[in-house]
Amino acid sequence: MLARNISLALVLAGSLFTAQAQPSLQELVGEAQAEWMMGSWKGTTDNGDTFSLSFAWELDKKIVVMKGAAGEMSYLGVTSIDPTTGEPTYAGYDNRGGRSKGAWAEESGDMALKLESTNPTEGTRKFAVVFGRASDGGLDFRMHGVDDWGYLSYPAMA
């Protein structure tokens, strides 16, 4: 009888643990109030280059695909939930042979993508791209250095 009760308790505990699953990427985007970022954006950089950027849901809203181009560089990135940590993680690639990995975080009310990027000509560098909502409803986009402790450097690089 005792073994049966212990077995039943373990089954119930297991089902309760399963019911408290990690939040989905869609839920995390909603909590961060970042749904407005979805879509296509175009703009001009500080030095006059044009850039385009898009965020789109894929695979039943399990991933977000980010595509962009600035000058002669184009890139593609995928954000998904890391199943071991439950945190949103990023993997990206560019047309110059570069690869990036990173994680999203909130930064003073904006969304920051902290990256470690490696490419054949420049080696490895750390930086962050901060996305904010501009007063006209557009996308504000800043690039910052990242120090050894993971903090953003101010002022923005671009």
Secondary structure as GFF3:
##gff-version 3
##sequence-region A 1 158
A	DSSP	alpha_helix	2	19	.	.	.	ID=ss1
A	DSSP	alpha_helix	25	31	.	.	.	ID=ss2
A	DSSP	three_ten_helix	35	37	.	.	.	ID=ss3
A	DSSP	beta_strand	39	44	.	.	.	ID=ss4
A	DSSP	beta_strand	50	58	.	.	.	ID=ss5
A	DSSP	beta_strand	63	70	.	.	.	ID=ss6
A	DSSP	beta_strand	73	81	.	.	.	ID=ss7
A	DSSP	beta_strand	88	94	.	.	.	ID=ss8
A	DSSP	beta_strand	99	107	.	.	.	ID=ss9
A	DSSP	beta_strand	110	119	.	.	.	ID=ss10
A	DSSP	beta_strand	123	133	.	.	.	ID=ss11
A	DSSP	beta_strand	139	145	.	.	.	ID=ss12
###
